[in-house]
């Protein structure tokens, strides 16, 4: 056990009662944690994490929702398909297609979505491509991809260096990360305002184990390469705005607050946007889950009435 895992606090509730399942998709198997009964709520994780990041939020929301937490393709226990020159298998359109396949298999025609970081980018494309399926969307600590690249300054590039570095051609970032993936993960994710304190033992062990797989390192790099290329092309080809309610939450101590007008950027991409900063950094679902839950409960409850 890595010393950082040994020192992390133990979660008293870590997906208790949740089922673990795999769903076949065009890319291969997608791993999901599923628990509860009620309106379906999909939770999509960020980089470089897994569905484990939702342990605290899911423990509360499972009381009222059927909570579905996939590992995105390229991450965790999900498929890590071969890529191509255009990074098409890691486009957010392709990754959103995995979510549709899972929800089809579960029999959910319409559903709610909560998403952090990279998962928010998948969720944005999911809602854009399938507006009849996504009833409401909430994002954690992101603004839209195209607009963030457009508005990013030198100060943002220093804060979010990985946004640019991970897009360098294969195998440069993969080889450097692969030399010591645990060091990279801990340095990258521990560099925020809260350090490593948001991460519980069970989740941190899962993150470090998953990210030590060379295929996961490559999949994550492809996720970022796609974001800087084919995902922007998809955005440019789709000028329409999201029409479902969108709640944007971000960390008061994070890079989104420091470098962007989050609501203004989301309002370029959606017509019904509200949101505010929460008292934390980037990893809000783990750093301040009570505040995330308090914001999500009334938002999703109102939307769930339409299901």
MONOR-V809752 format. One record per backbone hydrogen bond with DSSP energy under -0.5 kcal/mol. CO is the residue of the C=O (numbers start at 1). NH is the residue of the N-H. E is the energy in kcal/mol with one decimal. If there is no record, write none. Layout:
CO|NH|E / CO|NH|E
This chain:
2|5|-0.8 / 2|6|-2.3 / 3|7|-1.9 / 4|8|-0.8 / 5|8|-0.7 / 9|201|-3.5 / 15|18|-1.9 / 19|21|-0.5 / 19|34|-2.7 / 21|32|-2.9 / 23|30|-2.5 / 25|28|-0.9 / 28|25|-1.0 / 29|31|-0.5 / 29|79|-2.5 / 30|23|-2.1 / 31|71|-2.5 / 32|21|-2.5 / 33|69|-3.2 / 34|19|-3.5 / 35|67|-2.8 / 39|66|-1.9 / 40|112|-2.4 / 41|68|-2.7 / 42|114|-2.9 / 43|70|-0.5 / 44|116|-2.5 / 45|119|-0.6 / 46|49|-2.0 / 50|53|-1.8 / 51|54|-1.8 / 52|55|-1.7 / 54|58|-3.4 / 55|59|-1.3 / 56|60|-0.8 / 57|60|-0.9 / 57|61|-2.5 / 58|62|-2.2 / 60|63|-1.6 / 61|64|-1.8 / 61|65|-1.7 / 62|37|-0.6 / 64|39|-0.6 / 65|67|-1.0 / 66|41|-2.7 / 67|35|-2.1 / 67|69|-0.5 / 68|43|-2.6 / 68|70|-0.6 / 69|33|-2.1 / 70|45|-0.6 / 70|72|-0.6 / 72|75|-2.1 / 75|78|-2.0 / 79|74|-3.0 / 84|87|-1.6 / 87|90|-1.6 / 88|91|-1.9 / 91|95|-2.4 / 92|96|-2.4 / 93|97|-1.6 / 94|98|-1.0 / 95|99|-1.1 / 96|100|-2.0 / 97|101|-2.2 / 98|102|-2.3 / 99|103|-2.7 / 100|104|-2.6 / 101|105|-2.1 / 102|106|-1.8 / 103|107|-0.6 / 103|108|-2.8 / 104|107|-0.9 / 107|109|-0.7 / 111|135|-2.8 / 111|136|-0.6 / 112|42|-2.9 / 113|138|-2.1 / 114|44|-2.2 / 115|140|-2.3 / 116|119|-1.9 / 117|120|-1.2 / 117|121|-1.0 / 118|121|-0.6 / 118|122|-2.0 / 119|123|-2.7 / 120|124|-2.2 / 121|125|-1.8 / 122|126|-2.7 / 123|127|-2.7 / 124|128|-2.0 / 125|129|-2.9 / 126|130|-2.0 / 130|133|-2.1 / 130|134|-1.6 / 133|111|-2.6 / 133|135|-0.7 / 135|245|-0.6 / 136|113|-1.9 / 137|247|-2.3 / 138|115|-2.4 / 139|141|-0.5 / 139|249|-2.6 / 140|117|-2.0 / 144|148|-2.2 / 145|149|-2.4 / 146|150|-1.9 / 147|151|-2.3 / 148|152|-1.5 / 153|157|-2.4 / 154|158|-1.8 / 155|159|-1.8 / 156|160|-3.3 / 158|161|-0.7 / 160|163|-1.8 / 160|164|-0.5 / 161|164|-1.3 / 161|165|-2.6 / 162|166|-2.1 / 164|167|-0.9 / 165|168|-1.5 / 169|172|-1.7 / 171|175|-2.9 / 172|176|-1.8 / 173|177|-2.8 / 174|178|-2.7 / 175|179|-0.9 / 177|180|-1.6 / 180|184|-2.2 / 181|185|-2.8 / 182|186|-2.6 / 183|187|-2.6 / 184|188|-3.1 / 185|189|-2.9 / 186|190|-1.6 / 188|191|-0.8 / 192|195|-1.3 / 194|197|-1.6 / 196|199|-1.6 / 198|200|-0.5 / 200|204|-3.0 / 201|205|-2.5 / 202|206|-1.6 / 203|207|-3.0 / 204|208|-2.5 / 205|209|-2.1 / 206|210|-2.8 / 207|211|-2.6 / 208|212|-0.7 / 209|212|-0.7 / 210|213|-1.4 / 212|214|-0.5 / 213|216|-1.0 / 213|217|-1.9 / 214|218|-2.4 / 215|219|-2.5 / 216|220|-2.4 / 217|221|-1.9 / 218|222|-2.6 / 219|223|-1.9 / 220|224|-1.7 / 221|225|-2.6 / 222|226|-2.7 / 223|227|-1.7 / 224|228|-1.6 / 226|229|-1.2 / 226|231|-2.8 / 229|233|-2.0 / 230|234|-2.3 / 231|235|-2.2 / 232|236|-2.9 / 233|237|-1.7 / 235|238|-1.3 / 242|271|-2.5 / 245|137|-2.3 / 246|248|-0.6 / 246|274|-2.1 / 247|139|-2.0 / 247|249|-0.6 / 248|276|-1.0 / 249|141|-3.5 / 250|278|-3.4 / 251|254|-1.5 / 251|257|-0.6 / 254|258|-1.5 / 255|259|-2.1 / 256|260|-2.1 / 260|262|-1.0 / 261|265|-2.2 / 262|266|-2.3 / 263|267|-2.1 / 264|268|-0.6 / 265|268|-0.9 / 266|269|-1.6 / 266|270|-1.3 / 269|242|-2.8 / 271|273|-0.5 / 272|246|-2.6 / 274|248|-2.8 / 276|250|-1.4 / 278|252|-3.2 / 278|280|-1.9 / 280|253|-3.1 / 282|284|-1.7 / 283|286|-1.2 / 283|287|-2.7 / 284|288|-2.6 / 288|291|-0.6 / 288|292|-1.7 / 289|293|-2.9 / 290|294|-2.3 / 291|295|-1.7 / 292|296|-2.6 / 293|297|-2.7 / 294|298|-0.6 / 295|299|-1.0 / 296|300|-3.2 / 297|301|-2.2 / 298|302|-1.9 / 299|303|-1.6 / 300|304|-2.9 / 301|305|-1.0 / 303|306|-2.1 / 304|307|-1.7
